[in-house]
């Protein structure tokens, strides 16, 4: 997988991380669920990039 594709995947997961993190914080009112959500996204993105 080339570098531009890896960067594209990171951007693809970066947008849900920013917007989804705000939505998760709005519903739960705490940063712990946001951190868990961000870690799940990071693991999923890392799994795709590491393939």
Buried (B, 14 or more C-beta within 10 A) or exposed (E): EEEEEBEEBBEEBEEBBEEBBEEBBEEEEEEEBBEEBBEEBEEEBEEBBEE
